[in-house]
Amino acid sequence: MADAYLSLLKAFHFTEMQTWIATISMLLFVSNLSGGILSALVFIYSPMLQKRPLVDRISFRLFIMSEVILLVFIFFYHVFMIETIQPDHMVYWASASLMMPLLAVIGSQLMQVIFAGKIKDKEVELKRRLDIIRAQKRDKMKKEQAANGPSKLEQMLAQRAADRKGKS
């Protein structure tokens, strides 16, 4: 497997530090895949029923960190090691940069497919809790309205309706 990846790097005309490039790339790819898996597992097994925003997810934070690491490595490699950049190198780095978020999404979707039943149960529970909260608010508003009598708006609307009936 390692020989195949090193021969892929030769196809992109990397001549120096091929093992380092392969190691850093694989480490970042695996970290993004595991970040997506971990992010989905944290949601599935957490008591929280709603999904978190993207910036609060583990996979997003790992992606940002790995992009920074990749950019630092690219800078180091091309400025201090080979002192040039070829179009082949740019294609490799761009594809590696785009592959990392894709791997995070694949890992997350894989876990969501595997645990679809558990996620469906969480959605049903969330809907049930929201219905209870809405019913409580509705009951509270009805009690307040009964205690306070009709609101000023209702009084004004009733007055207008009575005026219209009197005119016709």
Residue, then its C-alpha position, 0 to 999 in steps of 0.5 A: m500500500a505504501d509503495a503504491y502511494l509513493s509511486l502516486l507521489k512520483a507521478f506528481h513529480f515529488t522528488e524530495m521528502q516523499t515519505w514525509i508527504a505520504t505520512i502527513s497526507m495520510l495522517l490528515f486524511v485519517s484524522n478527518l475521516s475519524g473526526g467525521i465518525l467521532s462527530a456523528l457518534v458524539f451526536i448519536y450518544s449525547p442527550m442533546l436532541q438537536k444537531r449542533p451548528l457546523v462550527d461547534r462540531i468536532s469534525f469541523r474543528l479537526f478540519i480547520m486544524s488539519e488545513v492549517i497543518l497542511l498549509v504550514f507543511i506546504f509552505f515549509y516544503h516549497v520554501f525551504m526544501i525545494e524552493t519552487i512549486q510545480p503545477d503538478h504539486m499544486v494539483y496534488w495539494a489542492s486535491a488533498s485540501l479538498m479531500m479532507p472535508l470530503l472524508a469528514v462528511i463520508g465518516s459522518q454519513l457512514m455513522q448516520v446510516i449505521f445508526a439511522g434507527k437511533i437518530k430517528d428515535k431522537e427526532v421523534e423524542l425532539k418532536r414530542r418534547l417540542d409539542i409538550i413545550r408548545a402545549q404548555k405555552r398555549d395553556k399558559m397564554k389561555k390561563e393569563q388571558a382568562a385571568n386578565g380578561p380580553s386584551k386591549l387588542e381584542q377589545m378594540l377589535a370587538q368595538r370595531a365589529a360592533d361599530r360596523k354592525g351599528k352602521s349597517 
